[in-house]
Structure formats: C-alpha cells, structure tokens
C-alpha cells in the first residue's frame, strides 16, 4: 500500500503548558509511522478563519455539534489575541494509514458525555485534553481544549495540508511573538536531540523535551534534520582543534610506551614528538571523524567530496529555546559532556552512554548559538517541500 502523509497540530494551549514533549513521546512510541517533519508557525487571523471553516466543513465525527465546536475553538485559540500571534506546532508522519493511526492515538474530538471514570489515559486527548459540560445542561460545553488536531481521512488530510503548506511557504521558521520587559536579558540557545534517540521507536525524544520544559523557556523553532557532512564539519569545526591539542600528546605517549615495552628500547624526545605529530594527530582526527559520522551516518574520509552536501543517513531534531539565561538553564538540565559525571535527573545521566553518544547537544554561549543556528539553517525547513512533493503525486 502507498505511503500516506498526515499531520498533527499541537495547539497553542498545549505548547504554552509545556506539554509538547509528552505529546511527542506518546506519538513516537505508539504509532508505526516515520516522523519526517516538524515546524512551528504562528497563524494569522485569516488563516485561523480559513482553517476553522475547512475543519468544520470536513468534520467527520458523529456528534451533530462537533463541527461547530471545532470551528469556534480554532477561531478562538488560533487567532492572534491582543495583537499577538500564538505558536502552533505541526508534526508530519509518513507510513501506512498515517491519518488513521494518528487520529486513533489522538482520540475522539468530541463526545456527547465524558465521565471521569471512562478516561483511560490511552490517547493523547485522554491525557491532555479537557471537555467540560454544564452541570445544568450536559449538552452545553463550557470549556473545550482538544490538545491536538489531526484529520481522520486521506481526503481531509490532503485538503488541510494544502492549506497549511500554502500558509507556511513564506512564514518565518523562528517565532518572534513576545515582547519582553528586559529584552537585553533574553537569550536564545540551540539544542540538538542526537541520532542515538531515533534508532528505534521510542518516547525518548519527547521525554527529553519534557525534561527541558522544567527550565520555563519557550520553544520558538523546531525542525527534523538529516545533517550533511558539510554541515557537520562546519558545526564541529572548533572541536577538531581541541581534540588535536588534547588527544595527540596522549596518543603519542601511548605509542612511545608500546614501542619501549615491545622492543626494549628508550625513545628520545624527538621520537615522542614525531609520534605525537604523526600517529597522535591521525588518531585525534579519527576521533573527530567518528563524531561527524555519528551525527551524519557518513565518514568524511570515505565519502566522495561531491556528496558532502547530501542529507545524512541519520535523523536528529533541532530546537531553539528562548528566555532569560537560556544557555545556562538548558545546560544545567542537559548535564556535562560525560554522562558518567552528570548529576542524577539530567538528560545525559538518564540517557547518555559515553562522551560521544550523549543524547543531546546544547550551545555553550549565546554567540555560539547564533553560529550554530546558521550552520543548521534554522531559517529553512523541509515541511513545505515534504507536503508539496506528496500532494503532487
């Protein structure tokens, strides 16, 4: 059967309440689909009106007032308020019956009656949605928050994706919808949830995002990326010189010790220097290439140069966080580079394996965050192209 593409929208309220990680964790661990794209966008009033009307017109539930309820909800929560736009997160999934799998894990949009005892926590809406009716009139909905929105059929998915695709085409991928009282104190920092979290279906990426939410920082950009060799070489360029300076002498001394032990000789300082500048530097470079391979799935020394700009073979997720002291707050939750030295409760202590396979990267300074955002091309996102290519099939 042909691979289907469908979407889930995480609502502004769910994002504001820092429930994004929990939603992503549920999706990644419960659906048999490939997670191919993520993008934050800020709807205009015009988009909210168009999308609300389309959702109402294509409503597929059995409740007579369901379409009207969804229309009013989208119009109210997606439209800017007080001149400020709100964040919506789109997640794209591809696979067999994508729309059905996503709608099943999202849960029903509307129910005539919701009893506390009937909530199982199995679906996303069981856990994160709210549906409150009037005690006097059970048919009157007092408060409704669906947590996520997703289509139930292939046809509806195509209609909505065309609408979303046309909107995000020229929209910024970094959301700037906040006016801070002390803007000079606001920082941005970059986080990469590394490839070791994506090797098999797991809630780990969502759990990591959930752990970062304790900082109180705002996510203002998000993308799924397959880092190219060119990007990785530039991104980790500063690490290359550090490894050379730090590891070359260590490898040189180890080589000297082996030679002296195996051949029962005493190596001079000149020999040590020669070993350091030759074998030591080569082994240090190999360590650097291992980092690049881990992040891209390819080694620079075995890949043709004309393929350096090709997307890598492994996946990662890039997020931008914003707020006061953002760099330090994220790094405190992340923990030190070596997971064995990380305090309990940090991301690397929970999920890291060693210095290289350590779950996530975070910028170590605001100026480095700016450099790293440029390298990963945070202002570019593949979601538009993914939807366009699918809809043109």
VENBELQUI-V352013 format. One record per backbone hydrogen bond with DSSP energy under -1.0 kcal/mol. CO is the residue of the C=O (numbers start at 1). NH is the residue of the N-H. Records with the same first field share a line. If there is no record, write none. Layout:
CO=NH + NH
This chain:
4=95
6=93
8=91
9=149
10=89
11=15
12=16
13=17
14=19
15=18
19=23
20=24
21=25
22=26
23=27
24=28
25=29
27=31
31=33
34=94
37=92
39=90
41=88
44=48
45=49
46=50
47=51
48=52
49=53
50=54
51=55
52=56
53=57
54=58
63=66
65=69
66=70
67=71
68=72
69=73
70=74
71=75
72=76
73=77
74=78
81=84
84=81
88=41
89=10
90=39
91=8
92=36 + 37
93=6
94=34
95=4 + 98
97=101
98=102
99=103
100=104
101=105
102=106
103=107
105=124
106=125
115=118
116=119
123=127
124=128
125=129
130=145
132=142 + 143
137=140
140=134
143=132
145=130
146=148
147=11
149=9
153=157
154=158
155=159
156=160
157=161
158=162
159=163
160=164
161=165
162=166
163=167
164=168
165=169
182=185
183=186
187=323
189=321
190=363
191=319
192=361
193=317
194=197
195=198
203=207
204=208
205=209
206=210
207=211
208=212
209=213
211=214
212=215
213=216
218=322
220=175
221=320
223=318
225=316
226=312
228=232
229=233
230=234
231=235
232=236
236=239 + 240
238=242
239=243
240=244
241=245
242=246
243=247
244=248
247=251
248=252
249=253
250=254
251=255
252=256
253=257
254=258
255=259
256=260
257=261
258=262
259=263
268=272
269=273
270=274
271=275
272=276
273=277
274=278
275=280
278=282
279=283
280=284
281=285
282=286
283=287
284=288
285=289
286=290
287=291
288=292
289=293
290=294
291=295
292=296
293=297
296=313
299=302
304=307
305=308
307=310
308=230
316=225
317=193
318=223
319=191
320=220
321=189
322=218
323=187 + 326
325=329
326=330
327=331
328=332
329=333
330=334
331=335
333=347
334=348
338=341
339=342
343=346
346=350
347=351
348=352
356=358
357=353 + 354
358=360
359=194
361=192
365=369
366=370
367=371
368=372
369=373
370=374
371=375
372=376
373=378
377=380
382=386
383=387
384=388
385=389
386=390
387=391
388=392
390=393
